Amino acid sequence: MIQNGQLLAVFNSAHRVMKAENILKKCALSILLIPAPRALSTDCGLAIRYSNELYDSVLGALSAENMLPTIIYRKESDALYVPIWHNETDMDTAV
């Protein structure tokens, strides 16, 4: 279950989201790989859920490995997910 205020990192492929999950777990960050909510449009159907307090740590760890997500959403209410960060560098295409 996704609580209000939690963040979801969305990637453009299942391979990338699973690789990102491994990176974040090696950093001992409290994250969870989940099915993406239906309210979100995703290419792979998966997302990484984490708390707002980990925002900088997650972005830093993924940036260091060139594994930035396509977009990060914050859950505001039952079906409202607000985009709070978008990958402007197009690093998603690198595998």
C-alpha positions in Angstrom: 0.0 0.0 0.0 1.2 3.5 -0.9 0.7 6.1 1.8 0.1 9.8 1.1 3.4 11.6 0.9 5.4 8.6 -0.3 7.4 8.8 -3.5 7.4 6.5 -6.5 10.3 6.3 -8.9 9.2 5.1 -12.4 11.6 3.7 -15.0 11.2 2.9 -18.7 12.0 -0.8 -18.4 11.8 -3.7 -16.0 15.5 -4.3 -16.4 16.3 -0.7 -15.2 13.9 -0.7 -12.3 15.3 -4.0 -11.0 18.9 -2.8 -11.4 17.9 0.4 -9.5 16.4 -1.7 -6.8 19.6 -3.6 -6.3 21.6 -0.4 -6.2 19.4 1.1 -3.5 19.3 -2.0 -1.4 23.1 -2.2 -1.5 23.0 1.4 -0.1 20.8 0.0 2.7 18.0 2.4 1.7 14.5 1.4 2.8 12.7 1.0 -0.6 10.2 -1.5 -2.0 9.7 -2.6 -5.6 5.9 -2.6 -6.3 3.5 -2.8 -9.2 2.9 0.7 -10.5 -0.5 2.1 -9.6 -3.0 2.2 -12.4 -3.2 5.9 -12.1 0.3 6.1 -13.5 1.5 5.5 -17.0 4.5 3.3 -16.9 6.3 1.3 -19.6 7.3 -1.6 -17.3 4.5 -1.7 -14.8 6.8 -1.4 -11.8 7.9 1.4 -9.5 10.2 1.9 -6.5 8.3 3.2 -3.4 10.2 5.1 -0.7 9.6 7.8 1.9 10.0 11.5 1.1 12.9 11.6 3.7 15.0 9.4 1.3 14.5 11.7 -1.8 18.0 13.0 -1.9 19.7 9.7 -0.9 17.8 7.8 -3.6 18.5 10.4 -6.3 22.2 10.6 -5.3 22.7 6.8 -5.3 21.0 6.3 -8.7 22.7 9.3 -10.2 26.1 7.9 -9.2 25.3 4.7 -11.2 23.7 6.5 -14.2 20.4 4.8 -13.3 18.1 7.8 -12.8 14.4 7.1 -13.1 12.2 8.6 -15.8 10.0 10.4 -13.3 9.3 10.6 -9.6 5.8 11.0 -8.3 4.5 11.9 -4.8 1.2 10.4 -3.7 -1.1 13.2 -2.6 -4.4 11.3 -2.2 -6.2 8.1 -3.3 -5.7 8.5 -7.0 -3.6 11.7 -7.2 0.1 11.3 -8.0 2.0 14.6 -8.6 5.2 14.5 -10.6 7.9 16.1 -8.5 11.0 15.3 -10.6 11.6 14.5 -14.3 14.8 13.2 -15.9 15.9 16.0 -18.1 19.3 14.4 -19.0 17.8 11.5 -20.9 20.0 9.0 -19.0 17.2 6.5 -19.2 18.3 5.4 -22.6 21.7 4.2 -21.3 21.7 0.6 -20.1 
